[in-house]
Amino acid sequence: SAGYAETFHGIDDFSSEFSSFYEKEPDGGVGSSNLYVLASGTKGTAGPEISARFAAKKILYEYFHSYDYVDANALALAMRTANNEIYEYAKVQSEQMSASAIAAAVTDGKATIATVGTCRAFIIRNGKVFQITEEPEIAEDGDNASAPLLLLGKERDITTDIYDGIEVRSGDIL
């Protein structure tokens, strides 16, 4: 099955989230992955709902069209491609566009998670919550100004945070 959720609006209309996923059928082939993506458009930029929707769909598309069969590499390349296309589109439009995104590929009982921006992943197992990923810390420079946060679309050829080899069991909620 495959699908997506419509844009979710936050407290205000300036930020929006979009999720996209693909789940193989229960009798799907070994090695075939389930992929879940959540993207959030950045408040205060042009078209945050467009950035979120595009990022989620592009990451899903690029992951399954990758020639790299290592989940971590395929996710990193999918994130980079989505980033570069948002960056180039915004540049042509003379706008600033960006989004945070998190993607989880689950293959044969192991999860690989890729993040860019302010995203966190948790696993709920046997009623207990465990945080898997860390939000990036924004460093302070000498003038007490925050260093810019890395987001999809902010600059070309970004680096993605990857968390690989996370065991998932029946009944876990990711």
MDTraj code that builds the backbone (N, CA, C; nanometers):
import mdtraj as md
import numpy as np

residues = "SER ALA GLY TYR ALA GLU THR PHE HIS GLY ILE ASP ASP PHE SER SER GLU PHE SER SER PHE TYR GLU LYS GLU PRO ASP GLY GLY VAL GLY SER SER ASN LEU TYR VAL LEU ALA SER GLY THR LYS GLY THR ALA GLY PRO GLU ILE SER ALA ARG PHE ALA ALA LYS LYS ILE LEU TYR GLU TYR PHE HIS SER TYR ASP TYR VAL ASP ALA ASN ALA LEU ALA LEU ALA MET ARG THR ALA ASN ASN GLU ILE TYR GLU TYR ALA LYS VAL GLN SER GLU GLN MET SER ALA SER ALA ILE ALA ALA ALA VAL THR ASP GLY LYS ALA THR ILE ALA THR VAL GLY THR CYS ARG ALA PHE ILE ILE ARG ASN GLY LYS VAL PHE GLN ILE THR GLU GLU PRO GLU ILE ALA GLU ASP GLY ASP ASN ALA SER ALA PRO LEU LEU LEU LEU GLY LYS GLU ARG ASP ILE THR THR ASP ILE TYR ASP GLY ILE GLU VAL ARG SER GLY ASP ILE LEU".split()
xyz = np.array([
    [0.0852, -0.1176, 0.0000],
    [0.0000, 0.0000, 0.0000],
    [0.0890, 0.1229, 0.0000],
    [0.0376, 0.2308, -0.0477],
    [0.1101, 0.3565, -0.0471],
    [0.0095, 0.4666, -0.0215],
    [0.0551, 0.5752, 0.0304],
    [-0.0384, 0.6841, 0.0544],
    [0.0309, 0.8035, 0.1124],
    [-0.0483, 0.9019, 0.1438],
    [0.0034, 1.0205, 0.2080],
    [-0.1071, 1.0845, 0.2880],
    [-0.0677, 1.1689, 0.3815],
    [-0.1647, 1.2443, 0.4602],
    [-0.1659, 1.3862, 0.4078],
    [-0.2810, 1.4480, 0.4085],
    [-0.2904, 1.5855, 0.3629],
    [-0.2061, 1.6754, 0.4527],
    [-0.1902, 1.7980, 0.4111],
    [-0.1141, 1.8953, 0.4874],
    [-0.1812, 1.9167, 0.6226],
    [-0.1020, 1.9113, 0.7285],
    [-0.1507, 1.9395, 0.8625],
    [-0.1093, 2.0815, 0.8961],
    [-0.2023, 2.1641, 0.9372],
    [-0.1657, 2.3010, 0.9756],
    [-0.1375, 2.3036, 1.1241],
    [-0.0363, 2.3813, 1.1583],
    [0.0018, 2.3967, 1.2981],
    [-0.0888, 2.4970, 1.3671],
    [-0.0375, 2.5583, 1.4700],
    [-0.1125, 2.6565, 1.5479],
    [-0.1503, 2.7749, 1.4597],
    [-0.0617, 2.8088, 1.3677],
    [-0.0896, 2.9179, 1.2756],
    [-0.0859, 2.8638, 1.1327],
    [-0.1110, 2.9490, 1.0359],
    [-0.1126, 2.9051, 0.8972],
    [0.0226, 2.9207, 0.8289],
    [0.1276, 2.9483, 0.9033],
    [0.2586, 2.9724, 0.8438],
    [0.3468, 2.8485, 0.8415],
    [0.3048, 2.7438, 0.9048],
    [0.3844, 2.6218, 0.9098],
    [0.2943, 2.5043, 0.8766],
    [0.3464, 2.4092, 0.8025],
    [0.2645, 2.2932, 0.7713],
    [0.3516, 2.1694, 0.7621],
    [0.2891, 2.0552, 0.7842],
    [0.3578, 1.9279, 0.7778],
    [0.2901, 1.8426, 0.6716],
    [0.3675, 1.7498, 0.6183],
    [0.3150, 1.6594, 0.5175],
    [0.3837, 1.5253, 0.5355],
    [0.3073, 1.4187, 0.5318],
    [0.3685, 1.2867, 0.5448],
    [0.3373, 1.2031, 0.4217],
    [0.4291, 1.1134, 0.3919],
    [0.4161, 1.0241, 0.2782],
    [0.4746, 0.8901, 0.3201],
    [0.4208, 0.7811, 0.2670],
    [0.4740, 0.6507, 0.3058],
    [0.4492, 0.5474, 0.1984],
    [0.5245, 0.4389, 0.2073],
    [0.5027, 0.3200, 0.1251],
    [0.5216, 0.2002, 0.2158],
    [0.4249, 0.1111, 0.2183],
    [0.4364, -0.0131, 0.2941],
    [0.4161, -0.1289, 0.1985],
    [0.5103, -0.2216, 0.2011],
    [0.4966, -0.3398, 0.1153],
    [0.3836, -0.4271, 0.1680],
    [0.3358, -0.5106, 0.0841],
    [0.2330, -0.6056, 0.1261],
    [0.2965, -0.7062, 0.2218],
    [0.2178, -0.7661, 0.3133],
    [0.2749, -0.8598, 0.4106],
    [0.3561, -0.9722, 0.3470],
    [0.3214, -1.0135, 0.2261],
    [0.3966, -1.1208, 0.1617],
    [0.5009, -1.0653, 0.0654],
    [0.5380, -0.9381, 0.0856],
    [0.6365, -0.8735, -0.0021],
    [0.7711, -0.9433, 0.0042],
    [0.8528, -0.9167, -0.0941],
    [0.9832, -0.9816, -0.1032],
    [1.0773, -0.9430, 0.0089],
    [1.1640, -1.0344, 0.0440],
    [1.2661, -1.0069, 0.1444],
    [1.3556, -0.8957, 0.0917],
    [1.3892, -0.8026, 0.1790],
    [1.4754, -0.6921, 0.1393],
    [1.3978, -0.5702, 0.0937],
    [1.2701, -0.5879, 0.0657],
    [1.1869, -0.4748, 0.0277],
    [1.1589, -0.3918, 0.1520],
    [1.1665, -0.2606, 0.1400],
    [1.1537, -0.1722, 0.2557],
    [1.0170, -0.1072, 0.2660],
    [0.9820, -0.0728, 0.3883],
    [0.8738, 0.0205, 0.4156],
    [0.9420, 0.1546, 0.4378],
    [0.8832, 0.2620, 0.3890],
    [0.9433, 0.3938, 0.4050],
    [0.8375, 0.4916, 0.4526],
    [0.8732, 0.5691, 0.5546],
    [0.7844, 0.6695, 0.6136],
    [0.8584, 0.8024, 0.6146],
    [0.7939, 0.9073, 0.5663],
    [0.8578, 1.0391, 0.5577],
    [0.7643, 1.1436, 0.6177],
    [0.8184, 1.2320, 0.6990],
    [0.7447, 1.3466, 0.7509],
    [0.8287, 1.4703, 0.7241],
    [0.7688, 1.5703, 0.6609],
    [0.8389, 1.6956, 0.6320],
    [0.7570, 1.8108, 0.6876],
    [0.8272, 1.9140, 0.7316],
    [0.7623, 2.0314, 0.7883],
    [0.8203, 2.1558, 0.7236],
    [0.7344, 2.2335, 0.6578],
    [0.7778, 2.3584, 0.5963],
    [0.8175, 2.4588, 0.7029],
    [0.9147, 2.5428, 0.6705],
    [0.9695, 2.6367, 0.7676],
    [0.8865, 2.7641, 0.7757],
    [0.8463, 2.7963, 0.8949],
    [0.7704, 2.9185, 0.9226],
    [0.8502, 3.0404, 0.8749],
    [0.7816, 3.1330, 0.8113],
    [0.8459, 3.2567, 0.7683],
    [0.9127, 3.2490, 0.6315],
    [0.9025, 3.1358, 0.5642],
    [0.9579, 3.1237, 0.4284],
    [0.8426, 3.1178, 0.3288],
    [0.8766, 3.1319, 0.2027],
    [0.7745, 3.1268, 0.0979],
    [0.7229, 2.9843, 0.0815],
    [0.5942, 2.9668, 0.0816],
    [0.5323, 2.8372, 0.0539],
    [0.5776, 2.7235, 0.1415],
    [0.5672, 2.7343, 0.2742],
    [0.6124, 2.6226, 0.3583],
    [0.5380, 2.4931, 0.3297],
    [0.4099, 2.5033, 0.2924],
    [0.3334, 2.3825, 0.2607],
    [0.3825, 2.3197, 0.1311],
    [0.4309, 2.4016, 0.0379],
    [0.4862, 2.3500, -0.0878],
    [0.6179, 2.2777, -0.0610],
    [0.7035, 2.3387, 0.0208],
    [0.8321, 2.2761, 0.0561],
    [0.8097, 2.1420, 0.1244],
    [0.7157, 2.1377, 0.2196],
    [0.6897, 2.0141, 0.2943],
    [0.6358, 1.9048, 0.2028],
    [0.5375, 1.9389, 0.1222],
    [0.4755, 1.8406, 0.0327],
    [0.5773, 1.7881, -0.0686],
    [0.6537, 1.8785, -0.1285],
    [0.7525, 1.8381, -0.2277],
    [0.8596, 1.7493, -0.1645],
    [0.9134, 1.7919, -0.0495],
    [1.0203, 1.7157, 0.0157],
    [0.9755, 1.5734, 0.0468],
    [0.8585, 1.5577, 0.1057],
    [0.8106, 1.4239, 0.1434],
    [0.7929, 1.3344, 0.0214],
    [0.7301, 1.3870, -0.0820],
    [0.7082, 1.3055, -0.2017],
    [0.8387, 1.2771, -0.2756],
    [0.9277, 1.3747, -0.2817],
    [1.0549, 1.3574, -0.3541],
    [1.1446, 1.2554, -0.2836],
    [1.1505, 1.2596, -0.1522],
    [1.2322, 1.1643, -0.0764],
    [1.1812, 1.0224, -0.1013],
    [1.0505, 1.0041, -0.0967],
    [0.9913, 0.8728, -0.1235],
    [1.0272, 0.8259, -0.2646],
    [1.0089, 0.9120, -0.3620],
    [1.0372, 0.8773, -0.5011],
    [1.1851, 0.8416, -0.5199],
    [1.2739, 0.9276, -0.4734],
    [1.4177, 0.9066, -0.4940],
    [1.4688, 0.7826, -0.4225],
    [1.4169, 0.7551, -0.3039],
    [1.4598, 0.6370, -0.2292],
    [1.4323, 0.5097, -0.3089],
    [1.3106, 0.4984, -0.3618],
    [1.2747, 0.3767, -0.4339],
    [1.3290, 0.3723, -0.5765],
    [1.3852, 0.4806, -0.6255],
    [1.4476, 0.4812, -0.7577],
    [1.6006, 0.4839, -0.7477],
    [1.6520, 0.4659, -0.6282],
    [1.7966, 0.4661, -0.6073],
    [1.8574, 0.3341, -0.6548],
    [1.9773, 0.3436, -0.7050],
    [2.0520, 0.2232, -0.7422],
    [2.1382, 0.1736, -0.6274],
    [2.1352, 0.2453, -0.5156],
    [2.2121, 0.2066, -0.3981],
    [2.1212, 0.1248, -0.3074],
    [2.1590, 0.0022, -0.2767],
    [2.0742, -0.0851, -0.1981],
    [2.1033, -0.0795, -0.0491],
    [2.1901, 0.0093, -0.0068],
    [2.2153, 0.0310, 0.1354],
    [2.1203, 0.1414, 0.1790],
    [2.0300, 0.1102, 0.2742],
    [1.9278, 0.2067, 0.3151],
    [1.9850, 0.3423, 0.3535],
    [2.0940, 0.3434, 0.4290],
    [2.1526, 0.4703, 0.4735],
    [2.1950, 0.5562, 0.3544],
    [2.2575, 0.4954, 0.2568],
    [2.3017, 0.5700, 0.1385],
    [2.1825, 0.6179, 0.0561],
    [2.0849, 0.5304, 0.0360],
    [1.9678, 0.5663, -0.0437],
    [1.8909, 0.6812, 0.0213],
    [1.8773, 0.6785, 0.1549],
    [1.8080, 0.7873, 0.2243],
    [1.8866, 0.9178, 0.2167],
    [2.0173, 0.9103, 0.2368],
    [2.1001, 1.0316, 0.2301],
    [2.0936, 1.0941, 0.0911],
    [2.1003, 1.0116, -0.0124],
    [2.0921, 1.0634, -0.1493],
    [1.9536, 1.1199, -0.1801],
    [1.8488, 1.0558, -0.1298],
    [1.7131, 1.1061, -0.1509],
    [1.6950, 1.2424, -0.0836],
    [1.7457, 1.2562, 0.0379],
    [1.7379, 1.3848, 0.1090],
    [1.8158, 1.4924, 0.0334],
    [1.9353, 1.4571, -0.0126],
    [2.0186, 1.5546, -0.0846],
    [1.9505, 1.6002, -0.2140],
    [1.8898, 1.5066, -0.2869],
    [1.8222, 1.5420, -0.4113],
    [1.7035, 1.6339, -0.3840],
    [1.6213, 1.5998, -0.2835],
    [1.5079, 1.6863, -0.2472],
    [1.5581, 1.8248, -0.2085],
    [1.6638, 1.8296, -0.1298],
    [1.7230, 1.9563, -0.0885],
    [1.7650, 2.0401, -0.2078],
    [1.8411, 1.9796, -0.2984],
    [1.8945, 2.0547, -0.4122],
    [1.7835, 2.1073, -0.5025],
    [1.6765, 2.0298, -0.5174],
    [1.5670, 2.0767, -0.6023],
    [1.4894, 2.1905, -0.5365],
    [1.4678, 2.1843, -0.4059],
    [1.4036, 2.2963, -0.3355],
    [1.4928, 2.4198, -0.3442],
    [1.6219, 2.4007, -0.3223],
    [1.7182, 2.5112, -0.3277],
    [1.7161, 2.5793, -0.4649],
    [1.7229, 2.5000, -0.5714],
    [1.7253, 2.5558, -0.7074],
    [1.5934, 2.6242, -0.7421],
    [1.4810, 2.5648, -0.7030],
    [1.3506, 2.6248, -0.7297],
    [1.3389, 2.7604, -0.6592],
    [1.3771, 2.7650, -0.5321],
    [1.3700, 2.8899, -0.4552],
    [1.4596, 2.9970, -0.5167],
    [1.5770, 2.9540, -0.5627],
    [1.6711, 3.0473, -0.6247],
    [1.6093, 3.1097, -0.7508],
    [1.5476, 3.0297, -0.8357],
    [1.4828, 3.0786, -0.9576],
    [1.3669, 3.1723, -0.9234],
    [1.2946, 3.1417, -0.8159],
    [1.1802, 3.2229, -0.7740],
    [1.2225, 3.3456, -0.6923],
    [1.3525, 3.3579, -0.6624],
    [1.4048, 3.4653, -0.5761],
    [1.3334, 3.4672, -0.4411],
    [1.3137, 3.3495, -0.3860],
    [1.2468, 3.3318, -0.2575],
    [1.3354, 3.2486, -0.1651],
    [1.2997, 3.2459, -0.0395],
    [1.3615, 3.1540, 0.0546],
    [1.2589, 3.0454, 0.0837],
    [1.2990, 2.9213, 0.0636],
    [1.2117, 2.8076, 0.0920],
    [1.2944, 2.7034, 0.1655],
    [1.2341, 2.6405, 0.2660],
    [1.3068, 2.5347, 0.3367],
    [1.2091, 2.4478, 0.4155],
    [1.2601, 2.3333, 0.4581],
    [1.1794, 2.2385, 0.5349],
    [1.2709, 2.1501, 0.6183],
    [1.2167, 2.1009, 0.7271],
    [1.2796, 1.9934, 0.8039],
    [1.2189, 1.8634, 0.7520],
    [1.2951, 1.7555, 0.7586],
    [1.2399, 1.6264, 0.7150],
    [1.3026, 1.5126, 0.7937],
    [1.2225, 1.4095, 0.8122],
    [1.2699, 1.2867, 0.8752],
    [1.2122, 1.1706, 0.7948],
    [1.2948, 1.0705, 0.7693],
    [1.2517, 0.9532, 0.6936],
    [1.3019, 0.8284, 0.7648],
    [1.2171, 0.7274, 0.7696],
    [1.2544, 0.6004, 0.8316],
    [1.2278, 0.4874, 0.7324],
    [1.3331, 0.4147, 0.6979],
    [1.3216, 0.2962, 0.6133],
    [1.3312, 0.1751, 0.7054],
    [1.2340, 0.0855, 0.6958],
    [1.2338, -0.0347, 0.7783],
    [1.2453, -0.1543, 0.6849],
    [1.3558, -0.2287, 0.7011],
    [1.3850, -0.3442, 0.6166],
    [1.4273, -0.4607, 0.7045],
    [1.3557, -0.5714, 0.6937],
    [1.3931, -0.6944, 0.7639],
    [1.4229, -0.6729, 0.9125],
    [1.3366, -0.5992, 0.9829],
    [1.3500, -0.5805, 1.1272],
    [1.4517, -0.4769, 1.1703],
    [1.5064, -0.4014, 1.0778],
    [1.6020, -0.2951, 1.1108],
    [1.5515, -0.1632, 1.0514],
    [1.5647, -0.0571, 1.1284],
    [1.5253, 0.0753, 1.0804],
    [1.6488, 0.1593, 1.0562],
    [1.6411, 0.2398, 0.9506],
    [1.7417, 0.3406, 0.9219],
    [1.6668, 0.4726, 0.9160],
    [1.7147, 0.5710, 0.9903],
    [1.6461, 0.6997, 0.9986],
    [1.7399, 0.8091, 0.9503],
    [1.6854, 0.8980, 0.8674],
    [1.7605, 1.0134, 0.8169],
    [1.6865, 1.1394, 0.8590],
    [1.7602, 1.2398, 0.9059],
    [1.6982, 1.3652, 0.9476],
    [1.7750, 1.4847, 0.8943],
    [1.7001, 1.5906, 0.8677],
    [1.7568, 1.7214, 0.8370],
    [1.6667, 1.8224, 0.9066],
    [1.7247, 1.9085, 0.9879],
    [1.6462, 2.0093, 1.0587],
    [1.6048, 1.9623, 1.1968],
    [1.4989, 2.0228, 1.2465],
    [1.4526, 1.9956, 1.3823],
    [1.3541, 1.8794, 1.3830],
    [1.4081, 1.7597, 1.3832],
    [1.3272, 1.6377, 1.3816],
    [1.3789, 1.5426, 1.4887],
    [1.2858, 1.4710, 1.5500],
    [1.3244, 1.3674, 1.6456],
    [1.2437, 1.2422, 1.6202],
    [1.3068, 1.1278, 1.6380],
    [1.2369, 1.0002, 1.6262],
    [1.2410, 0.9298, 1.7609],
    [1.1314, 0.8632, 1.7917],
    [1.1188, 0.7875, 1.9153],
    [1.0711, 0.6475, 1.8807],
    [1.0980, 0.5530, 1.9703],
    [1.0414, 0.4200, 1.9576],
    [0.9687, 0.3912, 2.0885],
    [0.8462, 0.3432, 2.0755],
    [0.7695, 0.3034, 2.1935],
    [0.7679, 0.1511, 2.1937],
    [0.8256, 0.0960, 2.2986],
    [0.8373, -0.0500, 2.3115],
    [0.7914, -0.0899, 2.4512],
    [0.6952, -0.1795, 2.4562],
    [0.6422, -0.2288, 2.5835],
    [0.6000, -0.1148, 2.6761],
    [0.5384, -0.0122, 2.6179],
    [0.4878, 0.0996, 2.6974],
    [0.5923, 0.2003, 2.7404],
    [0.7170, 0.1836, 2.6980],
    [0.8233, 0.2786, 2.7336],
    [0.8682, 0.3526, 2.6090],
    [0.8996, 0.4814, 2.6259],
    [0.9398, 0.5661, 2.5142],
    [1.0913, 0.5854, 2.5176],
    [1.1553, 0.5603, 2.4024],
    [1.2997, 0.5788, 2.3889],
    [1.3256, 0.6744, 2.2733],
    [1.4062, 0.7774, 2.2986],
    [1.4417, 0.8705, 2.1914],
    [1.5568, 0.8116, 2.1113],
    [1.5428, 0.8113, 1.9785],
    [1.6451, 0.7550, 1.8910],
    [1.7388, 0.8623, 1.8378],
    [1.6822, 0.9713, 1.7902],
    [1.7626, 1.0756, 1.7258],
    [1.7790, 1.1957, 1.8174],
    [1.8732, 1.2783, 1.7829],
    [1.8973, 1.4020, 1.8567],
    [1.8663, 1.5198, 1.7661],
    [1.8049, 1.6240, 1.8211],
    [1.7891, 1.7467, 1.7444],
    [1.9238, 1.8155, 1.7404],
    [1.9559, 1.8778, 1.6269],
    [2.0851, 1.9465, 1.6194],
    [2.0891, 2.0650, 1.7150],
    [2.2043, 2.0821, 1.7775],
    [2.2211, 2.1978, 1.8651],
    [2.2636, 2.3158, 1.7804],
    [2.2032, 2.4299, 1.8078],
    [2.2396, 2.5508, 1.7358],
    [2.3466, 2.6210, 1.8187],
    [2.4666, 2.6264, 1.7620],
    [2.5808, 2.6817, 1.8343],
    [2.5688, 2.8329, 1.8460],
    [2.6161, 2.8835, 1.9545],
    [2.6215, 3.0279, 1.9760],
    [2.7605, 3.0760, 1.9366],
    [2.7662, 3.1865, 1.8635],
    [2.8984, 3.2420, 1.8345],
    [2.9292, 3.3514, 1.9362],
    [3.0379, 3.4188, 1.9195],
    [3.0831, 3.5194, 2.0153],
    [2.9868, 3.6343, 2.0339],
    [2.9022, 3.6622, 1.9380],
    [2.8078, 3.7734, 1.9469],
    [2.6712, 3.7297, 1.9986],
    [2.6624, 3.6102, 2.0543],
    [2.5378, 3.5531, 2.1044],
    [2.4306, 3.5366, 1.9964],
    [2.4714, 3.5312, 1.8725],
    [2.3767, 3.5058, 1.7635],
    [2.3811, 3.3573, 1.7301],
    [2.2685, 3.3012, 1.7026],
    [2.2625, 3.1581, 1.6721],
    [2.3180, 3.1294, 1.5334],
    [2.3916, 3.0199, 1.5222],
    [2.4377, 2.9741, 1.3914],
    [2.3160, 2.9223, 1.3156],
    [2.3150, 2.9342, 1.1841],
    [2.1975, 2.8905, 1.1086],
    [2.1772, 2.7394, 1.1174],
    [2.0523, 2.6999, 1.1259],
    [2.0154, 2.5593, 1.1314],
    [2.0127, 2.5034, 0.9900],
    [2.0668, 2.3848, 0.9721],
    [2.0652, 2.3190, 0.8418],
    [1.9246, 2.2693, 0.8123],
    [1.8701, 2.3102, 0.6981],
    [1.7362, 2.2716, 0.6551],
    [1.7399, 2.2355, 0.5082],
    [1.6428, 2.1547, 0.4634],
    [1.6306, 2.1269, 0.3210],
    [1.6015, 2.2570, 0.2480],
    [1.6775, 2.2862, 0.1435],
    [1.6544, 2.4042, 0.0617],
    [1.7338, 2.5264, 0.1007],
    [1.8037, 2.5229, 0.2130],
    [1.8774, 2.6406, 0.2595],
    [2.0106, 2.6593, 0.1886],
    [2.0762, 2.5507, 0.1576],
    [2.2036, 2.5564, 0.0862],
    [2.2172, 2.4313, 0.0013],
    [2.3119, 2.4328, -0.0877],
    [2.3306, 2.3208, -0.1807],
    [2.4081, 2.2067, -0.1143],
    [2.3785, 2.0827, -0.1537],
    [2.4534, 1.9626, -0.1128],
    [2.4705, 1.9506, 0.0386],
    [2.3608, 1.9348, 0.1064],
    [2.3617, 1.9217, 0.2521],
    [2.4099, 1.7841, 0.2977],
    [2.4393, 1.7745, 0.4249],
    [2.4735, 1.6483, 0.4887],
    [2.3542, 1.6065, 0.5742],
    [2.3189, 1.4799, 0.5670],
    [2.2041, 1.4262, 0.6397],
    [2.2522, 1.3486, 0.7611],
    [2.1840, 1.3637, 0.8745],
    [2.2137, 1.2815, 0.9916],
    [2.1485, 1.1454, 0.9702],
    [2.2273, 1.0389, 0.9864],
    [2.1785, 0.9024, 0.9641],
    [2.1932, 0.8215, 1.0931],
    [2.0876, 0.7499, 1.1274],
    [2.0865, 0.6571, 1.2406],
    [2.0530, 0.5215, 1.1802],
    [2.1460, 0.4273, 1.1884],
    [2.1339, 0.3015, 1.1137],
    [2.1334, 0.1815, 1.2074],
    [2.0685, 0.0740, 1.1629],
    [2.0725, -0.0535, 1.2351],
    [1.9883, -0.0574, 1.3613],
    [1.8803, 0.0181, 1.3660],
    [1.7944, 0.0217, 1.4838],
    [1.6989, -0.0969, 1.4779],
    [1.7044, -0.1818, 1.5780],
    [1.6187, -0.3005, 1.5818],
    [1.4738, -0.2599, 1.6070],
    [1.3841, -0.3113, 1.5238],
    [1.2400, -0.2906, 1.5475],
    [1.1744, -0.4271, 1.5618],
    [1.0824, -0.4345, 1.6552],
    [1.0156, -0.5603, 1.6849],
    [0.8649, -0.5474, 1.6633],
    [0.7999, -0.6594, 1.6539],
    [0.6544, -0.6598, 1.6438],
    [0.5964, -0.5865, 1.7645],
    [0.5040, -0.4966, 1.7422],
    [0.4433, -0.4207, 1.8504],
    [0.5093, -0.2876, 1.8777],
    [0.6276, -0.2642, 1.8224],
    [0.6945, -0.1348, 1.8393],
    [0.6190, -0.0258, 1.7623],
    [0.6231, 0.0933, 1.8141],
    [0.5694, 0.2095, 1.7450],
    [0.6872, 0.3038, 1.7230],
    [0.7090, 0.3394, 1.5977],
    [0.8229, 0.4242, 1.5616],
    [0.7729, 0.5622, 1.5291],
])
top = md.Topology()
chain = top.add_chain()
for i, resn in enumerate(residues, 1):
    res = top.add_residue(resn, chain, resSeq=i)
    for name in ("N", "CA", "C"):
        top.add_atom(name, md.element.get_by_symbol(name[0]), res)
traj = md.Trajectory(xyz[None], top)
